[in-house]
Amino acid sequence: MLEPLPQEQRFFAALRSGDWPVPERAWQLDEVGLSAYGLAELFETQLMSRHLDLHARRLQARGEAFYTIGSAGHEGNAAIARAFRTTDPAFLHYRDAAFLLQRSRGLPGQTPLWDLLLSFAASADDPISGGRHKVLGSKALHIPPQTSTIASHLPKAVGASYSLGLWRRLGGEGEWPADSVVLCSFGDASFNHSTAQGALNAAGWAAYQGSPMPLVMVCEDNGIGISTPTPDGWIEASMRSRPGFHYLSCDGLDLLDTWRAACEAQRIARYRKQPVFLHMRCVRLFGHAGSDAQQAYLAPARIKADEARDPLLATVGLLLRHGVLDTEEIERLYHSVAERVAYVAEEAIRRPKLETAGEVMASIVPPKRPGSSRPWQGNIDPTPAPIAKLLNQALTRLMASYPHLVMAGEDVGRKGGVYGVTQRLQAQFGPHRVIDTLLDEQSILGLGIGMGQNGLVPILEIQFLAYLHNAEDQLRGEAATLSFFSNGQYTNPMVVRIAGLGYQKGFGGHFHNDNAIAVLRDIPGLLVACPSNAADAVGVLQEAVRLADEEQRVVVVIEPIALYHTRDLHEEGDQQWCFADPGPEHRLAPGEPGQWGEGRDLAIITYGNGAYLSRQAAARLEAEGVALRIVDLRWLTGIDHDAVYQRVVDCDQILVVDECRRSGSPSEELIAELVERDIASDRLHRLAAEDSFIPLGRAATVTLPSVESIVEQGRCLTVKRVQTIESATQVAGAAARSNEA
């Protein structure tokens, strides 16, 4: 038998003395519709969860477990799991091991103790994350994995809930049955996070207007966030009268009360399609995590009082009061579960671990799946047009070709977008497929993540690049990590269109002219594109949708605002920046660069506005006898550096024109990759934007590359080349004369 830990000694002392918590109300089993067997089953689940917590500490002391944040005190959520279907998607709080354990009972063939202990041991055999993190998740149980869920999972739960009703309108079904309820659990400290408040507001906002929202938000209120107390009554005061929500509460120490409230919550959400806020009051035992010494910030009396509120002891009282088990049976069950956990743990820690970078990274890119598009039968307008017009035509085709494609964003519907890119699409495809959202980028991205996870392909619009930054964790911490932490079992494909970059005339300032893209470029698995002209914009967008549909990728397309309606290149009326629609089959694969010109004096590598400015500069440089070429990257992540190298290696000088800030810009990567391919550093140069925000007015472009600065740099480089050639010729001539002498 295992040596009892101090926490176990306290449990047995209370068990033998009869000192257990008294419920707020003495519910009867038949009154809440729970059988004696059901109560005993829930208690065993609670014991399994508790012993996983306890044994994780033993394993950590031996160096065999690595993440001991536990569920002790929250085990009442087992009753919530029992009240819902195993097919109801559940986005869980990290203290919800009892929920997963209980749900596994509803599906034959599950081995939850084995699975969770493999996760504790970071084993490559862990069936959900493959050893990448200790997560609560299961594909079979419809529990997508969450890591440190500090509210970041709430927006996608809202999106998943919304997607259920959307599938009913589309006449199909996604990953989950159409009559499902989405569960999402979180702590009282996370409740205060702006992401949580945004998600709650979005759910209430939609429900208030009559949108179906079968959603249960479970706040597991243990009264403290690490060391900071939650004010008494704060959660209830914040949510009891919140528009759009039904507020229910329960005593999380009392399984009967929790079961009663959970059954009511699922009934309202499932049959009335309305969101429910289920406030479960509980207690946190053992501190925040394994390394947390709560004695440093909690008084001994408070710790002792919390220990006396142990939900396992509360369940002991219920079992005895209702004659389900006696004290000896409870003690035998306790030891039996402890021994089972210990035995399984010894087997789990022997299983293989991830060993190589390739093994770790194998699930960053999701697996492919069959495409679902259908041929487009319409006509193509042959009139050359700028980016905004051709994007609108491409979006029209895509919406017709992909019946499960959905657009969402601020003002994309009735207004047609700030720059007219989505004009007339809502009238053609309906407000359920072209969705005008509330003004909250976190909710927009979360909506897309949830819809993508339920089999839809969303195209989201972020109105300006600067508006992404308060929501970027929805991409960094949620969308891009799902395949990684689920070993490719869960994905959330989507396309995010972002109007961005600088050079707008007569409008802007920092919040409408933002050239900071470093936050996107370093997210593993995320693809980022930036077209410079209308034909490329069509090719990039159509490929982005294919990537989302067939390869389940998350793709961001940055669309240069200043070029949306630009028609002319060199002089007014020349229409040289208008392009013919290349049609539905035109797609530009990630990493595939474009090229203009064949000159060998100077190669310019650029993208977006830089390609437009470089074309203007090229006309002046060519008039001065400089033969050059322009390489247009089109994709800013997944760059094919070998292809770029092949396009510039035969040029005398290479200039990277980068409209983004010098620090964290693509030019840093490009120069480094060319150096690694043995191009001499004296041939490599860059012209990048200054590390500055963009101001308003006439100074709006002074920190950015310009036609003049490109021309000046080009002249300097080609003059240097001529001087070098002349010097080499003079040296060779002198040597020849010396030999003759």
N, C-alpha and C positions, 0 to 999 in steps of 0.2 A: 504494500500500500504506500502511496506517495506521502512524503512528509507534509503535513498541512501547513499552508501559508497563514500568516496572521489574519488575513481576511476570512479564511475558512474557519479558523478557531473562533472568531466572533460569531460566524453563522451557527456553528454547533452550540455555542454557549446560549445563544438566543433560542435556538430550537428546543433545547432541553429545559430551558427556564420558562418557555411559553411567552417570551417577550417579543411579540411581533406586532407590526402596525395594524391598527384597527381601521377598516375602510370608512370613508366618509358616509357611505350609505350601504346598508346590508342588503344587497341585491340577492334574489333567489335565482338559482340556475334556470328554472323554467320561466321566470320573469324576463330574462334576457335571451332565452332561447339557446342556451349552451348546455350540453350534456355533461354528466360526470366524467365520461371518457374524454370529452373535449377539454375539460379543465385539466385533467391529468396529463394529456398530451401537451398542452401549452406549458405546463410546469417542466416537463422533460426538455422541451425546447429551451426554456429559460436556463435550465441547468447546463445544457450543451453550450449555449452562448457564454455563460459564466466561466465554465471550465476552459473554453478556448482563450478567454482573457487571462485567466490565471496561468495556464500552461504557456502562453506566449511569453510571460515574464520569466518562467523557468528556462525556456528556450533561448531567450535573449541573454540571460546570464551565462549560458553556455556558448554564445556566439552562433546560434543556429536560427534565430529569428531576428528581424530587423526593423519592425514597425509595430509598436505595441499599443497604439491608440485603440481603446476598447469600448465595449458596449455596456459595461457594468452600470446598472441603475436604469438603463433604457430597455430592459428586456420585455417590458410590457408591449412593445411593438409586435411581439409574436401574435397577440390577439388581433392586431390590425391586419397582419398578413393572412390570418385565417378567414377574415371577413371578405376578402377579395378573391377574384379568380386568379389562377396561375398565369393566365394570358393577359392580365392587366399590366401594362408596362409600369415599372416602378423605378424611379430615379432616387436612389437611397442616400440618406445621411451615413457618414462613416461609422456611426454607433448602432447600426441596424443589423448586426449579425443574426439576432434572434428572428428578424423578419425573414431573412433568406433561409435560415434553417427551417422555419415553420412552413414557408411556401414550398420547400422541397418535398414536404410530406404529401403535397397534393399531386405529385407527378411521380409515377413509379420509376425505379431505376436510378434515383439520385443518390449521390454519395457526398453530402455537404460537408461533413467533418473532414473527410479526406481532401476535398477540393479546397476548403479554407486553410487547412494546415499546409498544403502545398503552396498556397499563396503566402502564408506567414514565412515559410522557408525560402521564398523567392525561387522556387523550383521551376525549371523549364517545362515541367509536366502540369503546372497549374493550368486548369482548363479554360480560364477566362483571360488572364493576361500573359500567360506563358512565362511567368517569372519576372515580369517588368515592374510590378508594384503589388503591394498588398491592397487588393480592391475587393469590394463586394459586387459580384456580378455573375450572371449566368445567362447564356443564350437560350437554353431550354426553358428557363424560368422567367424570361422576358425582363431581366434586370440588367440594363446596360451598366457597365462599370463606371463608377465615379471615384476620383482620387480625393484630394482635399477639398471637399465640397463646401466652400465658403460662399454659398449662394449662387455660384456660377452655373449650376445645373437647373435653376428655377426657370430662366427664360426658355430653355429648350423643352421643359415639361409643358409650359404654356403652348409652345409651338406644336408639340406632339398632340396635345388635347385638341387644339384647333384643327389639326390635320384629320382627325377622325370624322368630324362633320364634313370637312372638305371632300374626303373620299366618298362619303355618301352622296354628295352632290355630283361628283364626277362619275358615279356609278361603278365604282370598283372597291378594292380593299387593299390596304397596304400590308405592313408587317404584322399588324394587330387587328383582331376582329373589330368590325365597325361599332359594336356596342360596348367596347372596352371603356374602362375608366383609367385615367392616368394618375398615378400616385407620385408625390414628390415629398421627401422628408428632409428636414433641416433643423438646426438648433436655434435657440432663442437669441444667441449672439449674432448668428448669421442673418436673422430676421432684420437686423438694423443695417445690413449692408445695402448700398444703393442698388446693387443688382437685384437683391430680393425685393426691395420696394418697387423697382421698375417692373419686375415680373408680376407681382401682386396687382399693381396698378393696371398692367396690360390685360391680365385675366379679368379683372373687374370691369375695365373699360369695354372689353368685348362682350362680356355677359350682360352688362347694363344695356347694351344695344340689341340684345336678343340673339347674339351669336351662340351656338351650342358650345359649351365648355365643360365637358365631363372630366373634372379635375378635382383631386383631393390634395390639398397642401397640408402636410402634417408638421406642425411645429412641436418638436420635442423639447419642452421647456424645463431645463434642469436648474435654471436660476443663475447660471454663471457662464461666462465666456473666458476660458483659461483662468484668469485671476480677477476679471472685472464682473461684478454682480449685475444682473438684470434687475431693474427696479420692480418691486412687487406690483403686480397688476398691469404692467406696461403692455404685455402682449395682448391681453384681453381688451384693454382700453383702446388699443390701436386697431383691433380687428372686429370687435363685436358689432359695430355699426358701419363697417366699410361697405360702400356701395358695390353691388354685384355679387357679394359673397354671403354664404350661409356660415355662421359661426357656431361651432360645436366645441364642447370641452369635455375632458375626461380626466380622471385620476389615473395616471399611468402606472401607479403602484398596484392598482386594483384591476385584475384581468377582466372581471365581470363588467365593470364600468367602462373599461376601454373597449371591450367587445361590443357592448351596447352602442357606444358612440360610433365605432367604426362601421357597424352594420347600417346605422342611420346615414352616415356619410356616404357610403357606397350607394345606398338607395337613392339619395338625392342626386348624386352625380350621374349615376347610370340612367335613371329613368326621367329625371327632369333636365338633364344635360346642363347643370349649373355647377359652378365651382363651390367647393366647401373648404373652409379653413378649420382643420381639426387640431385643437390646442390640447396636447397631451402633457400634463404636468408630471415631471419625473424627478430623478435625482442623479447626480453624477458621483460615482464612487471611484476610488483609486486614483483620483487626480485626472488631469487632462489627458496625459499620455504616460508611457512608462518612465520617462525621464523627469516628469513634472513632480516636484515636491510641494504639494499644496499646503504643507505645514508652514511654508514661508509666507503665505498670504491669507490663510484661513485660521481662525482661532480654534484651539482644541475642542471647545464646546460645540462649534459649528460642525467640525468633522465628525464628532461623536453623534451628533443629532442626525447627520446625513446617513451614517452607517446604520442607525436605528430604523431608517426608512427604506431599507433594502427591499426591493420589489420581490425578491425570492422569499423573504420572510413573510411579506404580505400574502403571497400565494400559499405558503405553508398554512397560514391562518384560514384561508378559504378552503383548502383541502380538508383540514381537520373539522372546520365548522360544518361542512356539507357531507362529512363522512366518506370522502372519496379515498383518502389514504390515511393511515395512522403514522405515528412518529417513527416507528421502526421501519415501515415501508419507505417513508421519505428518506431516511438516512441510508438505507440500502440503495435506493435509486441514485442518491447523490454520489455515493462511492462507485457505483457501477458506471455512471456517466464519466466520472473522473478517470477511471481506469481505461475506459474505452478511448477517451481523448488522448491519454498518455501513450497508449499502444499505437494508435494511428499516427501520432506525431513522430514516434521513433521510426516508423516506416517512411513517412513523408520527408524527413530531413535527409534521407539517404538518396532521394531521387536526384537526377542530374540538374545542374544549374546552367544558366547561360554562360558561355565561355568567350565568345568572339563578338566583335563589333557587328559583323554581318548577322549573327543570330539576334542581337539586340534590335537591329534596325529592320529586320525582315518584315515587320508589320506596319511600318510607317506608311508605305504605299498600299492602299487597299487592294483586294483581289478584283479581277474583272468579272463582269456579268454580261449576259446578252443585252443588246440594245433594244429599245422599245419605240424607236421612231418609225413613222410611216412616210412614204414618198409624198413630196409636196407637188401639187398639181397646178399651181397658179402660174401666172406670167411674171416675167421680170421686167421692171421698168428700165430701159436702156439709157436713160438720161444720166449723164455724169452728175454726181452730187457730192456734197461734203459729208463728213463723218456722221453727223446727227441724222441726216436723211437715210443713209444706207443702214445705219444701225436700226432705225425704226423699221425699215423693210425686212431686215434680217430677223428682228424680233417677231414680226408678224408671221414670217415663215416658220420660225421655230415653234411658236405657240400652236400653229396649225399642225405641225409635224409631230409634236410630242404632246399627246393628250394629258399627260400627268405633269406638264410643266406649269409652274405657278410663279407669278411675279409679285413682289411686295416691296413697299418702300413709301417714304413720305411723298405725297403728291404725285405718285406715278400714274394714278387713274384718271380722275376727272380733269385734272390740270394737264396731264401728259408729261409730267416731269418739269423741273425748273428750266431745262434747256430744250424741251420739246421732243426728247428722244422716244418717249413712250406715248406720244399722241395717238388718239383713236383706238388704242389697244383695249382699253376697258370697255368701250362701246362695242367692240367686235367680239370679245371673249368673255365679258361679264365681270362684275366686281368680285366674284369668288375666285377668279383666276388672275385678276390684276387688282391687287389689294392695296387700298390706301391705308397705311398704318398710322398709329399714333407717333408723336415726335419723340422717339427713344431708340437710339441705335442699338443698345443692348437687346431690346425687345425685338427689333427687326432681325438681327442676326440669330437670336435665340429661336424666333419663329421659324427661320430657315433651317436651323439645325434640327429642330423637332420634326419639321415636315420632311426633311431629307432622311431622317432616321425611320420614318414611316413610309418610305417607298416613293415619295414625290421627288421631283427635281425642281428646287426653287431657284429663281433668279432674283437676287435681292439688290436693291439700289441704296447706296449710301450717298446722300446728296452732295457732300463735299468731303475730300480726303481728311481735312482737319476734324471732321465730326466722327471719324472712325476711332480716334485715339481714346475716347472715353469708353469705348466698347471693344477694344482690340482683344481683350482676354477671351471673348466669345470665339475668336478665331484661334488664338494662341493656346488657351487652356482647355477649350472644349472641342471645337470642330476638328482641329488638326490632330488631336490626341486620341480620338475615339478608336480608330483602327489600331493604333499602337497599343493601347491598354486593353483592347479586347482581342488581340492576336488576329485581327482582320475579320472577326465575326460580326462586329457592328460597324456601320459606316453612316456618314451623314453628307452625301454628295450635295454640292451646291455651287452656284456661280454668284459672285459678288461684284457688281458693277459699281465703280467709284469714280465720280467726277473729281479730277484733281489736277495738281501741278499749277504752274504760274502762267504769266504772260497775258492774263485777261486785260482788256483795255476798258478803262472807265469804270471798273468795278472791282471790289475785292478786299484787299488787305489780307492779313494773315489767315483769317478763318475761311476765306474763299480762294486763297492761293497758297497751297501748302505743298512743299516739295520734300517732305520727310517720308521716306518709304522704308527706312531701315527696320522698322517694326514688323514689316511684312516679309522682308527678304530672309530673315534668319529663323523662320518657323519651319521645322522639318515637315516635308511632305506638301507644303502649300505651294501652289503654282501661281505666279504673278506675271501678268502680261501688260504691255503698254504699247498700243499701236500708234503710228504716226499719221496714217492716212485712212481714207474711207474703205478702200478695198481690204487693207490689212485688218481694219477694225472688224469687218464682216468675217474674215477668215479666222481671226482670233476668237471672236464670240461664238461662232459656229463650232469651232474645235473645243472651246470651253464647255459648251453644253454636251457635246459628245463625250468628253472626258468625265463629266459628272454622271451622265446616264450609263455609260458602258464601263468606265473605270472607277466610278464612285469617288472621284477626286473633289477636293475643294479648290476652286480656282477664283482668283481675284483678277479683274480686268480694270486697270486704271486708264480712264479715258481723258485725254488732255482737253480740259475745258476750252482753252483758247483756240483749239482747232475744230471744235464742234461744227461751227458754221463758216469756217475759213474756206474761201473758194479760190482765191488768187495766190500765186506764188511770188512773182517778180513785180508785177504792176497791176493796177486796178483793171479788172475786166478780163485778165488773161485766162481765168478759169483753170489754171494748171494744178490746183489742189482739189479739183473735183475728179471723181473716179467713177467708172461704170460699175454697177453691181456685179460682182463676180459669180453670183448665183449660189444655190443651196449646197453644192458639193465642194465649194472652196473652203478649205480648212488649213490653217497654219499650225503645224505640229509644234509642241513645246521644244524650245531650243533652236528652232529653224530660223536663221537670220535672213534678211533680205539684202540686196545689194543694188546700188545705182552707180554706173560708171565703171570703167576699167583702168583708169590711170594708175601709174605706179609711183609718182612722186610723193603722194600723200594719201594715206587711208584715214578716214574719219569713222570711228565707231561711236554710235549714238543710238537714240531712241526718242519716241514722243516728240515734243516740241523741238528737241535737238536735231532731229532729222529734217524738219521743216527749215529751221534756221541754217543748217549746214547746206541744204540745197540752195538757199539764197546766197550764202557765202561762196559756194562752189562756182556760181556764175561769174563772180568777180575774180576769183582766183584763176579760173580757166582763161579769162580774158587777159590775164597777166602771164599766161604761159604755163601755169601749174596743171599738170595732169593728175587727176585725183579720182578716188572712188569713195562711196559712202556705204558703210555696213550698218543696216538698221536692225537692231537686236530683236525687237518685237516681244521677246520674253525676257523678263528680268530675274527669274529663278529658273533652275534647270537649264541654264545656258549651255549650249554645245560649244565648249571652248576649243575643241579641235576644229570645228567648222569655222569658228571665228578666226583661228590661227591660219587656216588654209586660205582664207579670203584676204589676209593682210600680209602674209609672210614675204611676199615678193615686192612689197612697197618699201621705199626708202625711209619714210617717216610715218609714224602712227600717232594719231591724236584721238583721245577719247573725249568726246563732248558730252558732259553729264550735267543735266539741269538740276539734279538733286545735290544736297549738301555734301561737301567734300568728305566729311566724316560719316561713315556708314553708307556711302553711295556705291552704286554698281561699278564705278570707275576703279575703286580700290581692288575689287575682285578681278576685273578685267586685266588690269596692269599686272597683278600678281600671277595670274594664269599664263599670260604671255611671257613673263620672265621665266616661269617654270618650264616653258617650251623653248627656252634658249634664244629668245629675241633680246638683243643687246639693249640695255637700259637707256643708252643714248639715242635710241630710235623711238622710245616710248615717252609719251607726254599726255597730260590731261588738262582739260579746261572744265572745271566744275563750279557749281554755285558756292558762294561763301557760306560759312556756318552761321547763318542768320535767319531770323524770321523775315517774312516778306512784308514790306510796309505798304501803305496806301498812297495813291496819287502818282505823281510823276516819277517818284523814286521806286516804283513797284518792281522794276526790272534791273536796277543797278547792281544787285547782288547776284544776278543770274548771267549765264552765258548769253552773248548777243551775236548778231551777224558781224558787227565790227570786231568783237574780240576773237571770233573764229577766223575772220580774214587776217587780222593782225598776227595771230598765232601761226596761221598757215604760211604767211609770208616769212615770218622769222624762221620757221622750220625749213622751208624750201631754199631760202637764202643761205642758211647754214649748210644745207646739202650742197648747193652750188659752190660755196666757198671751200667746202671739204674736197669736192672734186677738183677744183682749180688748184688747191694746195697739193693734192696728190699728184696732179699732172705736172706741176712745177718740180716736185721732188723727183718724179720719174725722169723728167727731161734733164735735170741736173745730173742725175746718176748716169744717164745715157751719154751725156757730153764728157763726163769724167772717164767713162770706159773707153770712149773714142780717143781721149788724150793719152 
